[in-house]
Amino acid sequence: MSARITRRMFASLAAAMVLAIASVADAHHSFAMFDKNRLLTVSGVVGKVEWTNPHVFIYVDSPGRSGPVRYSMECGSISILTRAGWKISTAKVGDPIQVQYYPLKNGKPGGLLEQVKLKNGTVLKGLP
């Protein structure tokens, strides 16, 4: 096998790997599951916080017709939230909270967090 063919094969393999990685990364960051045409608001108390990468999740327990409803709110990454003024202690379990979010298209309670209003009146973004 000549060096020219080997280089061509290597270049083709490298290009295929870059395309495969890019498609996986793009799929991970897809927000297609959220209805970005509707911005809703829910009030309740923080039920749980998952301060983890790649996305932070905040669970809001809100009164419902037949009992409390837990809303799962997807946020940006820890670094995005930190740049927006968040700390790990910003939203603690039991804190009252008001959340604006883009709802899930499947109708389940939750969505993509746009912003929160904390009990002291502070408003923080959940996305860049």
C-alpha positions, 0 to 999 in steps of 0.5 A: 500500500502506498503512502498516498493511499494510506494518507487518503484513508487516514483523512477519510477516517478522520473526517468520518470521525469528526462528522460522527462526533459532531452529530452526537454533540448536536443531538445532545444539545437539541432542545426539540423536546421543548415548545419554544413558542410558549413561555409558562409560569409555575410557582411552588417550592424547590423539591430537589436540585441536581447541580450536575453537568451537563445540565442542572435540574431543578424540581418544583413542587406546585399545588395541583387539582389532585395533589402536588405536581413535581415539575422537572426544569432543565437548566444550562450547565453549571458554568452557564448558571455560575456566569449568570449569578447562580451558586450551588446554594441559590435554590434550596429544597423548601424555598418558594420559587417562581419559574418561567419555562418552555414546556415539554411538548409531550405534556409532562410537567416540566420544561426548559427553564428560562428564569426563576424568581427567588423568595427575595425577589432576585431574578436569575436566568436559566439559559444563556 
